Amino acid sequence: MIWEAFGSVVLGLALSWAAAQRLADRLPSRRAVHGAGVLGALFGALITHAALGPGHALGTLLGAVAVTAVVLSLLLRPARRLRRSAATQT
């Protein structure tokens, strides 16, 4: 269980780092993104480990990655769109 937790933290940090690099303009501060990634991974590992039981390390890590992706997607802000001027609207 300790190695699953450690692995999920590493995967959560990696996923949050990648999201912060690619979507920096649409995410809050890096500190919040990394914290959410780690906590999401730990929570996902806990839930998946409780559902699958011991002996399913790969499944536990996949569950941690899935929950981390969901948590990070909740942090995304909408992309800025160009507004049309009032003169062009008829």
C-alpha positions in Angstrom: 0.0 0.0 0.0 2.9 2.4 0.7 4.3 1.8 -2.8 0.9 2.4 -4.4 0.6 5.7 -2.5 4.1 6.8 -3.5 3.5 5.8 -7.1 0.2 7.6 -7.2 1.8 10.8 -5.8 4.5 10.6 -8.5 1.9 10.1 -11.2 -0.2 12.9 -9.8 2.7 15.3 -9.8 3.7 14.2 -13.3 0.1 14.8 -14.6 -0.3 18.1 -12.9 3.1 19.3 -14.2 2.2 18.3 -17.7 -1.2 20.1 -17.4 0.5 23.2 -15.9 2.9 23.3 -18.8 0.4 22.9 -21.6 -2.6 24.8 -20.1 -0.9 27.5 -18.0 -3.2 30.2 -19.3 -6.3 28.3 -18.3 -5.3 27.0 -14.9 -4.9 28.8 -11.5 -1.5 29.0 -9.8 0.9 26.2 -10.2 0.8 25.6 -6.5 -2.9 24.9 -6.6 -2.6 22.7 -9.7 0.2 20.6 -8.1 -1.7 20.3 -4.8 -4.9 19.2 -6.6 -2.9 16.7 -8.7 -1.3 15.0 -5.6 -4.5 15.0 -3.6 -6.6 13.7 -6.5 -4.1 10.9 -7.0 -4.1 9.9 -3.4 -7.9 10.0 -3.2 -8.1 8.0 -6.5 -5.6 5.4 -5.2 -7.6 5.1 -1.9 -10.9 4.6 -3.6 -9.5 2.2 -6.2 -7.6 0.2 -3.6 -10.7 -0.1 -1.5 -12.8 -1.3 -4.5 -10.3 -3.7 -6.0 -8.5 -4.9 -2.8 -4.8 -5.7 -2.3 -2.8 -7.2 -5.1 -4.0 -4.9 -7.9 -1.3 -2.3 -8.0 -1.6 -1.5 -11.7 -5.4 -1.0 -11.4 -4.9 1.2 -8.3 -2.5 3.4 -10.2 -4.8 3.6 -13.2 -7.6 4.7 -10.9 -5.3 7.3 -9.3 -4.5 8.7 -12.8 -8.2 8.8 -13.8 -9.2 10.7 -10.6 -6.3 13.1 -11.0 -7.4 13.9 -14.6 -10.9 14.6 -13.4 -9.8 16.8 -10.6 -7.5 18.8 -12.9 -10.2 19.2 -15.5 -12.4 20.8 -12.8 -9.7 23.5 -12.4 -9.8 24.6 -16.1 -11.2 28.0 -16.9 -12.9 28.6 -20.3 -10.7 29.7 -23.2 -10.9 33.4 -24.1 -12.9 34.0 -27.2 -12.7 37.0 -29.4 -15.8 39.2 -29.1 -17.5 40.6 -32.1 -18.0 44.3 -32.0 -21.5 45.8 -31.6 -21.2 47.3 -35.1 -20.9 44.0 -36.9 -24.0 42.5 -35.1 -27.2 43.1 -37.0 
